[in-house]
Amino acid sequence: MKTTLARKETVQRKWYVVDATGQTLGRLAVRIADTLRGRGKPIYTPHVDTGDFVIVTNADKVAVTGKKEDQKQYMFYTGWVGNEKYRNVADFRARRPNFILHHAVKGMLPKNNLGRLMLRKLKIYSGPEHPHKAQEPIPLQPL
């Protein structure tokens, strides 16, 4: 019996759309990351990008549980002494609402060139509209 490995030239990509309104951040990020990697496909190969495109709408309305809105901290460091900055989820929801979901999904993908290619297939929008109507995206089914 032969083992068949996927090739990037033969991968058929689909477009999926997700409405993030009221969905829990971590559970939604796992579903998106698995779709970007292609984990649900029978041709999944770890070293080949077999995933699909994902469009997320209403990213500013994603839910976090417990007290994470005020207590979860994102740290940024410029490299200079004393320039360590912390911001919580509430700050990002007001300034850059797409960052919250983007950061969560990015942490669930491989930390190499392949992971960066997969992250390019993620399109996040704060409002209910997106410019990808021509691709005819289908709704992403929950787990």
Helices and strands as residue ranges (DSSP letters): G 8-10, E 15-19, H 25-37, E 53-57, G 59-61, H 68-71, E 73-77, E 84-88, H 89-95, H 97-106, H 113-119, E 122-124, G 133-135, E 138-139
